[in-house]
Amino acid sequence: MTTTAMNISLRRFGLGCLWVGAIALTSCRPQLPFSRNQNTLQPNKTITITLSGWQSNPNETKLLHQVLQNFEANNPGIRVKYEVINSEYMDVIKTRLIGDVAPDVFYLDALEAPLLMQYNVLEPLEPYITPTFKLADFEPSLLNAFKHNNKLYGLPKDFSTLSLFYDKKAFAAAGIAQPPKTWDQFMAVSKTLTIDQNQDGKIDQYGFGLAPELARQVFVLKAFGGQLIDSNGYATFAEPNSLKGLQVVIDQYRRDRTSAQPTDVGATSGSEMLGQGKVAMTIEGTWAIPYFKETFPDLDFATAEIPTINGKPGTMAFTVAYVMNRKAKHKAAAWKLIAYLTGAEGMEAWAKQGLALPTRRSVLADSGYHQNPLYAPFVKGASYATIWQAGKNLPTIRMNFNNQFISALLGDQPLPQAMKKAQDTANREIYLAN
């Protein structure tokens, strides 16, 4: 099922009693409260709760299994069945929610959260939270990403901002002592780092490795006063102020030829481009740090805050929460799991992997990441980052933007024309879905 079709299905379930196959998310009959056995833990009885998520790398799953083992040791009456879903994760979750077979607890990206929060398939968490849980310890902007109508539906497990990664050896060879701090400096440094060794028009090293997707461009279009969506949730990235920021990216790629996208050099990501020496700089999240250490151990890299654009600091923040299925059979146990994973002990254990930063301010402070030269730029960026979230229509907006932005990047059409086409198509789909 496509994302658009799934969104329409969920919308209909939220408005009435329609069935998909034999089972619906809601019933026309009044819902009876969950029984006491479903909402409390019974002594001398072991229950199993299901947890679903995705895997960034094998070490992530290995560490999570260790954390879950610690949870089970502290809660002998609860067993956790963990399932990794790496292919079409959200389509799988949405299908299972419709089929009434979704996991009790699952990962939910801030990008997808608005849709599920709106259509009543998640359990509100405030009734379970006690003062000892210290909800105020969470970074407020990350917590707010999982609130809807003043109800909290998820607790962010970790987050990452974006920072500039650069090859220290490439900088030294070019005589560059410090990473750029402004976009003008960045453009100049990119030219210096772009190398055509044989003077044959074939570039051996580009200055910058570009990820041509909306998730990496929102802070750029906002630097000149642009916006991704309006107050009604419709796309506005084709407006003049938005285009000013996006044109900066296009100019570097087409006019200056100092940036490359992964497909230009036979890579799959900015991280791989940097690791292979195809580019000297790229913008990535914290997840790239262990990736470089494991995959490209000879790469001597460093990080810095993203250069300011139009005099303004900017970056993106990506976060994922643990949420509870509203129809979980053992809600008390499901909450115990969420509370442990997002509590100080569980979060400290999880944060050791270095793939992402802890969302509790106390755990982040104790972790020492703010004093680690590789991680400090990511921590600093949290204060001004744009959360990767923009209402329930963002998946539709993202798809249309990405398709047309690459077209403009390749010179198939001017940027204003490409963005107007993407915006109109996205808004038409949003209108029909509403």
N, C-alpha and C positions, 0 to 999 in steps of 0.2 A: 504494500500500500504506500502511495506517495505521501510526503509530508503534508501537502495541501489537502489531500483527501482525508488523511488522518485527523488534521485539525478541524475540518468540517464535521467529521464524525463526532469528535469530542464536543464541539460546539452544540451539536444537536442533542447529545446526551445531556448536556447541561441545561437545555431548554425544555426537554420533554422526555417521554418514555418510549424511545425508539430502541429496537433490538438489533444487534449485529450478530447474525447467526442465531444462537439460542439464548445468549446471555447478554445482559446490558450492564452498563456501569451503575445505573440507578434503576430503581423499581417504582412502578406506579403505586405499589402498596406502601403504607406507612412503614418506616424502618423501626424495628424494635431495638432498644439499646442492646449493646453487646452484653452477654451474660457475664456473671462474676468470674466464671472459669476462664473467660477469654481476656479479662482485663486485670486479673491478679495472678500471681505465681502461686502454685499449689505446692506445699511441702512434699518431699519424697517423690516428686514427679518430674521427669525430664521432658522438656519440650524442645522442639527444633524450630528455629526461625531461619528464614532465607534472606540472603544478602546478595545483591547483584551489583556489578560494576564493570569497568573496563581495565585493561592493562596497558600501561605505557611501555614497560619493559619487564622482563622476568623478575628482576630484583624487587620491583614494586609488589608483585603478587606474593613473593616469598616473605617479604617483610610484613605484609598484611596478615598472612597466615600466622606469623609469630604473634602479632598483636591480638588476633582472634583467639589463639591458644591461651594467652594471658587472661583474656576476658573470660573464657570458659573455666579456667582454673579458679577465678574469683567468683564465678557464678555456676556452681556445679549442676544446677538444675536446668541450665540452658545450653543447647548445642547450636552452633551456627553453620549452616550450609552455604558456602560461598560459591558463587557462579561468576565466571568471567565471560562477558559478552563483548567481543571486539568488533563484530561486523554489524553495522546498522543498529547500533545500540538503542537509540531512542525509538526507532521504528519497532524494535522488539518489545521495549517497555510499554509503548502505547498500545500495541496489539494485545499484550498480556493484560493490561488494565481493562481494555474492552472485553477481553475474554474472561475476566475475573480470576486470572491465574498469575497475577503480578507478584513479585517478591515482597516480603514484609518490609524490608528496608532496601533502598537502592540509591546509587549515585544520581544526582541531578545537577547538570550544568546550569549556571545562571542564565545562559542563552535560552534554554528550553523551559526554565522555571515558570515564566508568566502564564504560559498556556495551561500547564497542569494545576497551578495554583488557582486559576480562575474557574476551572471546571470541576472542582469539588472531588478530586480523586486522591488528595493528600490529607493526611491527618494533621490538624493544627497542634502545635507542640506546647503552647503556653500552659495548658492544664497539667502537664507533666513536670514542668520546670520549677524547681525549688530555689530558694535563696542560696543554698550551698553550691549550686551549679555555677553561680557567678556569670550570668549571661552578659553582664556589662563588660566582661573581660574581652569579648569579641570585638574586632575592628568593626565599628558601626556601619560603614559603607558596605562591607561584605555581608553583614547580617541583613541589612535592608534589601539586598538583592533577592532575599527569599521571604519577603513580606508582601502580603496582599490584603487590602482592606483591614489594615491594622492587625492582621493575624500572621504569626510566624509559622512557616511550613517547612523550613529546613535549617540545619546548622552547618555552616561552611566548614569543611574539613581541612582545607588548605587553599592557598592562592599563589599566583605568580603575576608579577608585572613583567614588562619587557625592558630590556636594556641592550646597549650596544656591546657586542662582542668583537674583539679585534685580535689579529695575529701580531703578537709583539715582535716577532722576527721580521715580518713584512714592514712594520712601522720603522724598526731600526734600520733596515736596509734602505728605506726611503728618506731617512734622516728626520723622521717625525718623532718628536719627544713626548707629546701628550695627545690623548684622544681629543677630537673636536668637541667644543662646548656649544657652538651655535651652528645653525644650518648652513650659513655661508662658509664657515670653517669646514664643515662636513663635506660640502660640495668641492671645495678646494683640495682637501685631503683625498677625496675619492679620485680626483683627476691624477694626483701624484701617484696614487697606488695602482692605477690602471696601467698595465704594462703590456706592450707589444714588442717582445724581445727581438723578433726578426724583421720588424717594420714591414710586415706583409699584410697588414690589416686583420690579422688573426690575434685576438687578445688572449694572452696567456693568464693574466690575472686581472680581474675587475676590482674596482675599489670597494663595491658594495654588493651584497647578495640580497635581492629583493624578494619578499613574499607578496605576490600580487593578489591579496585577498582582503575583504572588508575588515576582518578582525584585526588587521595590522594597519588600517588606514583611518580609522575613526578619529583618533587624536590628531591626525594630520589635517583632516578637513575642518576640525573644530578650531584649529590654531588661528584661522582667519575669521572666526565668528560663524562658521557653517554649522549645520546640524544634520544629524542622520534622519530624524523623524520629527513630525510636528506633534502638537498636543493631541491629535486624534489617532496617532500611530501610523500615519502615512509617510512614505519616504520623501525626503527633501534634499537628498545628496546631489541633485542636479542644479541646485540654486547657486547663484554667482559666488557667494562667500565659500560655499563648500568646494566649488570647482577650483578656487584659488589654491587651496591646499593640495588637492589631487593633482593639479597641474605641475606642482613642484616635483612630484614623483615621476610624472610622465617626461618632464624635461630632462631629468637626470638620465633616464633610460634611453630616450630617443635622440635628444639633442646632443648631450654630452657623451653618451655611450660609456658611462663610468659605472653603471650598475647592470646586473644580470639577474634573470629569474632562474630557478632551478633547471627548467627544461632547456635553457640555453646552453648549459654546460654538462648535461647528462646526469644531473643530481635530482634528488627528491625533496630537498629542503634547504633552507639557508644554512642550517648547521652542517649538513653534508658538504655544501659548497665551501664553507670555511675550512672544514676538516681536510678536504682534498686539496686545499691551496688554490681553488678556483677564484676565490674572492678574499679580500683582506679584512672586510668588516661585514657583519650581518646583525640583525636585530632578532633576538630570541628571548625565551623565558628561562626561568631557573632550571627547567628540565634539561636544558642543553649542557649544563655544567657536568653532571655525571656522565652524560652521553659522550662528551669530548674526552673525558678521562678514561672511559672504557673503550671507546671506538678509535680514538685518535690520540693515543698516549704521548706521542711526540709533538703534538701541537702545543706551542707555548702561547697561551691566550690570556686575555684579561677582559674585564668588563668596565663599563662606564655608563652613566646616565645618558639617555638619548639626547642628542643635541636639541637645544630649544629651536622652535620654529616660530617666526614672527615675534620673537622675544618671549615666547611662552613655553614653559616646560610641559611635556606631554608624554604619556605612555598609556598602555592598556592594562587592565587587571582582569585576570581570568580566575574564576572560583567555582568550586563544586561543593555541593552540600550532601549530607545524608538526610534523606526524607523517609517518612513512614507512609506506607500504603494505607489509605483510609479503611480498607477492608482487611487489614492484617488480623489474623486470628488471635494472636497473642501480643496485644499492644503493650502490656507492661514489660514483657521481655524485649520487645522491639525497642522500646524507649531505653531500657537498661543498656542495650547495645549501642544505640546512638549516643547516649550520655557518656559511655566509656570511651568510645572512639573520638568524641569531641571534647572530652574532659582533659584535664592537665596531663594525667598519666598516659592515656592513649595517644594524645596529640604529640607529646614529647617523644614517644617511641616512634611514631610515624614520621616526625620531622627529621629524624636522623638520616633519612635516605637522601635528603638534599634535592629531591625532585621539585619540591614546592615549599612554600613558607607556611608556618603555622598561623592560624587565624586568631588565636588568643594572644593578646598583647603581652601577657605575662610569660607565655611560653616562647614567644618570639624574642623577648628581651633576654630570657635565660639561655636561649639557644646560641647567642653570640653571633648570629648572622649579620647583625648591624656592624660588627667589628671585623668581619671577614671581607677582605678586599674584593673577592669574587661576588659575594652576595649583597654587600652594602648598597650598591646602586639600585637593586631591586627593592630593598627595604625603603630607601629614600623615595622611590617612585610611588609608593603606596599612598602618600599624602596628596598627590595630584593626579592619580590615575583615573582614567575613564573605565568604568565597569563594562565588560563586554555583555551588555544586555540592553534591549530597547523594545520591550513589550512583546506580545505574543506573535507579532508579525515579522520579527527579525529573521527567522529562517527563510521566509519568502523574499525579504529584502536582500538578504545576503546572497542568495542564489542568483538573483537577477543582476545585482551589482557585479559579482565576480565574473559572470559571463561577459558582460559588456566592458568592464574595466580592462580585461586582458585584450579585448579587441582594440581598445584605444591605445594600450601599451604597445601593441604590435603595429600600430599605424593603419589599421584597417578602416578607421573612422576617427574624426576629431573627438576629443574628450567630451565637449558639451553635447554633441550629438549622441554619443554612446551612453552617457549618463542620463540624458533625457529619455532615451529609449528604455533603459533599465528602470528608471523611476516610473515611467508611465505603465510599463508592463507589471511591475510589482504592485503599484497602487490599484490597477485593474483587478489583479488577483485578490488583493486584500478586500476590495469592495465586494467582489462576488462571494468571498468567504464569509463576509459579515451579513 
